[in-house]
Amino acid sequence: MHVRPVITAVGLVAGTLVALSGTPAQAASTVLYVSPSGTDSAAGTQSAPTTLTSAISRIAAGGTIYVRGGTYHYSATVTIPAGSDGTAGARTTLSAYPGETPVFNFSAQSESPSNRGIQLFADYWHLYGLTVEHAGDNGIYVGGSNNVVERTVTAYNRDTGLQLGRISSTTPSSAWPANNLIVSSESHDNEDSGGENADGFASKLTTGTGNVFRYDVSHHNIDDGWDLYTKTDTGAIGPVTIEYSLSYGNGTLTDGTQNANGDRNGYKLGGDAIAVNHVVRHDIAYGNGHHGFTYNSNPGTMAVSNNVGIDNAERNFSFDKGTSVFRTDTSCRFSVTGSNDKTVGDVDGSNQFWTGTNGSRCSAYAGALGWSFASSGKLNVTFGGNVVNP
């Protein structure tokens, strides 16, 4: 079981997320309000709210769009277009109204690569507190750079819940999405009809450098929890950092549905034998349907440290080749037999990998899994009620 946080307003000071107290008020930057009953032509005030698409088209750079609680039904993709950028000193914000939960429901869409939920193609935006569900493809797709996506929930979409990738096939690699932060967000129960594409989170195929996932939770997606896949025809992506995050139950939906086509890993870190030096640290992979952490043919020098793999169906750690560096990683088995870990690379005595018995650190990971977000956004993971953040 997990506890959903109460949403509060946030801001950015010197690149650090901070909470803003009190009811939102008019500021120097333009403020617009959106509600399920809003109209395109409305002023966008609290008493005369507008629509989301209208607000996006007329918000000033650095301004704030507050989205009131309730369910918004869409049949078409909502796009924040390239060029409608905030600035490094003042991101444009699209935020849930404090204390309320807006849900963007795209169930009217058919399953199709052209039917995403929200497309963020601009730079320097901050999305906060939004739930996006039932889109015909990705729930949220980020093609812009220098964005923050925080406290979002992407669920029941028909491709990966939240994915980073280029805006179009003509986007040069120099303009692939870079320096995005996905933080304190949840992605679950995403399922495509083929059963092999819908992950929780993905930064794959066409992404630049500096993308970070922090304090995120991916669970019960039909394919992988995280996918950092690369292909020969598009080449290497930029190194991704995944830290202080949790991936569990992937390969099986919450209702028990499985698909034999799914890869079912917790963290899938490569593809097509292309070397990318990702950073994977302080993460937990628990009870996924294949491997917990897998190099997936990535022969690079990944930094894999302070991670915990528990009761994944095959290996907790599966790295058959490469020169990755492993430090203070822990592998435990309590109820799933699985296979011995394989970790080719720089491995020292700080690790406790599974070779038939649990190491001394495993006692902390016995008991039922739980998790919640602290008011600060930090992810707290518990086993048997005890906090065990790696």
N, C-alpha and C positions, 0 to 999 in steps of 0.2 A: 504494500500500500504506500501511496505517497500523498503528500499534502500540497495542494496548489497554493502558490503565494498570493497574498493580497497585492494588487498592482498599485504602485505609486509612481508619480512622475519622476523622470530622471533627466539629467543634463550631462554635459561634458565640460570638464575643466581641465585644461592642459592634457587632454587625451585620456582623462580618468573619468569613469562613470560615477556620478554622485546623485544622491536623492534630493529632490526639491520638495519641500513640505508645503502643505496647504492646497487650497483650491486654485486651479490655473486662472491667471488674470491676464488682461491685455498687457503686452510688453511692447518694446520698441519695434520688434519684428512683427510681421503680420501673423495673426492667430485666426484660424478658421475652425469651425465645428461641423461635424458630420453626424448624422443619425440615420437610422433605418427609414424614417419618414421624411428625410430631407429632400429638397428639390434642387435641380441644377441651377436655377436662377436665384435661389435664396441668397441672402447676404452672407450666410456662413457664421452668424452670431449664435450664441447659446439659445436665444429665443427663435431664431430663424435659421436652423441648420441647413447645410447644403449636402450634396452627394459626394462620395469619395472621389469620383473621377473629375467632378468640377473643382473640388478643392485642390487636387493635384495640379490642375491646369492653371491655377491662379495663386498658389502660395508663393510668397517671396522667398528668395534664397535666405536660409537661416531662420525661416518662420516655422510655425508649429501647426499641425493639423491634429485636433483632438477628435477621436472617434468614440461616440457614445456606445454604451453597451447594447446588446441585442444581436439578432441574426440578420445578416445582409445576404440576400440571394442574388447570385450573378450567373449569367450564362456566357459572358465574354470575359476574356483576360483583362485584368486591370494593370496598366503599364505606367510606371514612373519613367518617363522617356529620357534617353541620353541627352545631355545638355541642360537639363533642369536641375543643376547641381547646387548643393550647398557649398560651404567653404570649409577649409581646414579649421578655421577658428569658430565657425558656427554652422554645424550640420543642420540641414532641414529635417524636421522631426515629424514622423507619422506615428502617433501614440494613442493607445487606449486612454480614454478619460479616466483619471484616478479613481480607483475603486470599482471600475466597471470592466466587463469582458465583452469586447466585440468579436463576433464570429462571422467570418466570411465563408459562405457556403456556396460552392460551385457545382453542386450535384446536378444541375441542369446541363452541364457539359458532357459530351461523349468522350470516351477514352481516345486521345489523339495527341501526338507531339505538339500540335499547335494550340492545345487547350490547357495552358498553364493557369494557375490562379493569379498570383501577383508577380509581375516582372519588375525587378529593380535594375534599371539600366543606367540610372544617374549615379553620380559620385557624391560622396559626403552627405549621405542621408543616415538617419537613425530610425529604424523601425522598432517599436516597443509594444509589447503586451497584446499582440494580435494572434488570433487563432484562424488558421486557413485550412479548410477541409474539403474533401470530395472533388478536388480539381481533376480534370481529364488528363493531366500530366503532373508536373511538379506543383507542389503547393506554393512555394516561394522559389523563384529563380533569380539569382543575383548575377548580373552581367557587368555591373559597374564596379568601381573601386573606392576604397577608403570609406566603406560603409560599416555601420554597426547594426546588427540584427539581434535584438535582446528580448528575452522572455516571450518568445513566440512558441506556438504549438502548431505543428503541421501534422495532420492525421487523416487517414482514410483517402489519401490522394492516390492517383493511378500511375504514378511514377515516384521517384525519390521525393521525400517530403520537402527538403530544403537542399537545393543544388546550386553550385557555382559553376559558371561556364561562360564562354564567349557569347556576345550578343547575336552574331550571325556568322555564317560560313566565310564571309569576307573580312571579318575582324582580324587584323594582324596580331601576331603573338605579343607584340609590344603593348597592345591594348586589352589583353585578356584581364579578367578581374583580379585585382591585387589588393593586398592590405585590408581585407575585410575581416571583421571580428564577429563571429557568431557566438553568443554568450548566453548562458542560463536559459537555454531553449530545449524543448522536448519535441521529438519526432517519433511517431508510432503508427502502426497498423496501415502503413502505405503498401499498396498491392497493385501490381499490374497484371493483366490477364495472362501474360506469358510466364509470370512468376520469377523472372530473372533480372529485372531492372529496378524495382522499387526498393531503394535503401532508405534509411532514416536521414542521413546526411551524406553529401557527396561534394568533393572538390576534385573533379576528374576531367580528363580529356583535353580541356582547353582553359586552364587557369594559370594565373601568374604567381608571383612570389608574395610572401608575407601574409597569406591567409591563415587565420587562427580560429580554432574551435576551443572554447573554454567553458567549463562547468555545464556541459551539455549532456542530455540523456537521449539515447536512441534505443527503442525496444519494440519487439514484436512486429518488425517489418518483414515482408515476405522474402527479401534478399539479404543484404548485409546491413549492419548497423552503420558503419562508415565505409565509403568506397572512394579510394584515391586512384582509380584505374587510369592507365595510360595505354595508348594505341600507337602502333608504328606510323600510321598515316598522319597523325597530328604531333607526335613526338613527346618529349618530356614536358611535364607540367612543373610549375614552381614548387619548391618544398613547402609542405603544409605542416603546421603544428596542431596537434590534438593533445589537450592537457586537462587534467582534473575532470575527466568525463567518464561516463558510464554507458556500457553497451550490453544489453541482456535480452535473452529470449528471441533473438532474431532468427528468422527462418520459420517461425510459427506465429501466426496472428493471435491476438488476445482470445479470439473465439476458437482457437485450436486448428485453424486452417493451415495447411502446409502445401508446398508445391515442389515437386522433385527437381524442377529446373533452378531453384534458388541456390545461391552459393552459401548463404546462411552463416557467414562469418561475423564476428564482432567488429573487427577492424581489418579491412582489406586494403593493403598498402602498396599495390602496384599492378603491373600488367605488361605483357609483351616484352618482358626482360629488359625494360628501360630503367636505368638507374636514376633515382630521385632521392635526395637525402632528407627525408621527412624527420620530424621530431615528434616522438610519441612518449609522453611522460605523465606519470601520476594518473593513469587510467585504469579502469576495471572492466574486464570482459567476463561475464557470468552467464553460464547456461545457454550459450548460442549453439545453433544446430550443426556447426562444423568446427572451424578453428576459432579460438579467441582472438589472437593476433597473428596475422599471416603476411609474409612478405609478398605473396602472390607473384612470384618471379622477379621482384624488384631486387637487383643485385647491388644496390647502392650502399652507402654508409649511413644508415639511419641511426639516430640516437634514440635508443629504446631503454627507458630508465624508470624505476619506481612504479612499474605497472604490476597489476595482479590479474592472473587468469584463474578462473575457478569453474570446474565442472562443465567445460565446453565439450561438445560431443566427440571430437577427435583430439586434436592437440590444443592445449592452452596457448602455446607459443610454437609457431611453425615457420622457421626460417632456414630453408634448405641450402641457400647460397648467399653470397654477398659478404660485405665487410662491416656489417652493422655492429654497433657498440652497445652491449647490454650491461646495465648496472642496477643492482638492487631490485631486480624483478623477482616476483614470487608466483609460484604455480602450485595450486592445491586441488585435491580431489577428495570429495566426501561421499557423493552418491552416484557419480557417473564414472565408469571405468576409463574410457578414453584411451589415448596413446601417450607414450613418452614424448616430451618436448624435443624439438630439434632446433638448435640455435647455432648456426654457422656464423662465425665472426669473432669479435673481440669480447670474450666472456670471462669474467673474473669471479672470485669467490664471494662477491657480495650478492650474487644471485642464488635463489633457491628454486631451481627448475624441477619439474616432476620427472623422476626416473623410477617410480615405484613406491615412494613414501613421501609423506608430507614433511616439509621442513618446519623449523620452530616457529616461523611467523604465521603459519596457517591457522593456528588456534584462534586468531583474531577474526577469521572469516567463516567460522562455523555459525549456523543459524540462518534464519530467514532474512532475505534481502529487503531493505527499505531505503527510501531516499526522499529528500525534500530540498527545496531551495530556501536558504536563509534570506532574511530581508535584504541583505547586501547583494544577493544574487549568487553567493557561493553555494556550490553543491555539497550537501552532506549525505554521505552514504553510510548505512548501518547494516550490520549483520547481528542478528539476535538482539537488536535494540542498541547495540554499542556502535558509536561512531568510529569508522575505520578508514577515513579518507587516506588514500595511499600517498 
